[in-house]
Amino acid sequence: MTTMTLDLDDTKAQAFRERARSVGREPEQLLVEFIDQLLKQPGTNIDEATDYVLAKNRELYRRLA
């Protein structure tokens, strides 16, 4: 297993922690789910998959900003 580090400012990090817990997930678990969803997109390239995930989660990202 590989460990990755993500740098977020304190405000975004706290907002993400709160949002993750509001949907019953730990922040790390929610990130893994986002990545899994991104990688499971059949027959798409990374740009298409990224666009899909960003569009699907636009409201979440707006709230975190």
N, C-alpha and C positions, 0 to 999 in steps of 0.2 A: 504494500500500500504506500502511496506517495502522499506526503503532507504538502499543502500549498498554503501560502500566506496571502491575505488580501488586506490592503491598506485602505481604510475608510476614515473619514474624519469622525470625530466623536458623535456629532449630531446624527449622521447617517447610520453609524453603527448602533446607536441606541434606538433609533427609529426602526431599524431592521430587526433588532432583538425583540422589540415590542410587537412588531407585526408578525413575526414568526410565532411568537407565543400566543398571539391572538387567534391563530389558526391551528393551535395545538402542536406546534413543532418547535424544536430547538433550532436556533439560527443555522447551525452547521447542517442539520438534517434538511432544512428547507433549501439550502444551497445545493446539496447533493441531489435533491429532487429536481431542481431547476436544470442542473447539468445533465442528469439522466434523461430528462424530457428533451433537452436540446440534442443529445446524441442519438436518441431513438427515432428521430424523424427520418423515415425511409426515403431513399432516393433523392435526398436534398443535399446541397452543398452547405458549408458552414454559414455562408452569408444568408441563404434562405432560412436555415434553421434559426439563426440569430434573429432575423426579422420576425419570424413566427413567434418566438418566445417573448421578444420585446413587445410585440403587438398584443399578445395574449395577456401579458402582465403589466400593461401600460398603467392601469389604475394603481396597482401596487407601487410601481416605481414613482408615480406622481406623488403618492402619499409619503414615500420615503424621502423625497427631495426636499 
